[in-house]
Amino acid sequence: MPNKLLQGVFAGLPAAVANLPNMRPFVEKRCMSKATDVTDPVSIIETVQNLYDDRASYRLAPNKFDDLVKLISWEAQADRLYDLYETLVPIGSQPYSSIT
């Protein structure tokens, strides 16, 4: 996910996002933004207008916001990232010890 999308989400702002395979399901499942055809100016205008006109329905309820924070925040992802690093280079190993 693009950082700006996630920053906007955490700020409580809806966004018109590109209709990409990862972004569309992410925003539409959570009803916080809308995907649009970024190659079609009319589609962009209609999507932005819809977001503006119906902005109250794109605000995340506090419990949904909390669920989202648990899913995508740095705190939520850090352990997964540390686990991945551990599988690549176990703690205490010296992967470059043979290089002089």
C-alpha positions, -999 to +999 in steps of 0.1 A: +000+000+000+012+035-007+023+054+024+001+084+015-030+062+014-023+048+048-014+083+062-047+096+049-066+066+064-050+072+098-060+108+095-096+098+089-096+111+053-113+092+024-093+090-008-099+083-044-074+055-052-063+039-084-083+008-093-054-016-086-057-052-075-044-046-040-058-011-034-094-015-044-103-045-022-084-029+007-103+004+007-137-009-004-138-037+022-133-011+049-156+015+032-131+042+037-123+053+002-133+045-034-113+031-063-115+049-096-102+046-132-073+070-131-071+070-169-105+086-171-109+122-160-147+119-157-144+089-135-119+107-112-142+137-109-173+116-102-154+096-075-140+127-058-175+143-059-191+112-045-165+111-017-171+147-009-209+145-011-211+114+010-180+120+032-198+111+065-203+075+053-166+072+046-156+080+082-145+049+101-163+041+132-139+041+162-140+003+165-132-001+128-104+024+131-090+004+160-092-028+140-074-011+111-046+001+134-042-034+147-039-047+112-016-022+094+002+001+119+039-002+124+034-017+158+012-044+142+037-051+114+070-049+134+068-084+149+060-099+114+090-081+100+113-092+128+102-128+123+110-125+086+144-111+093+150-139+118+143-165+091+168-148+068+196-142+093+191-159+127+199-137+157+235-144+169+247-157+135+275-140+117+265-143+080+296-123+068+322-138+091+340-155+062+345-122+044+377-105+053 
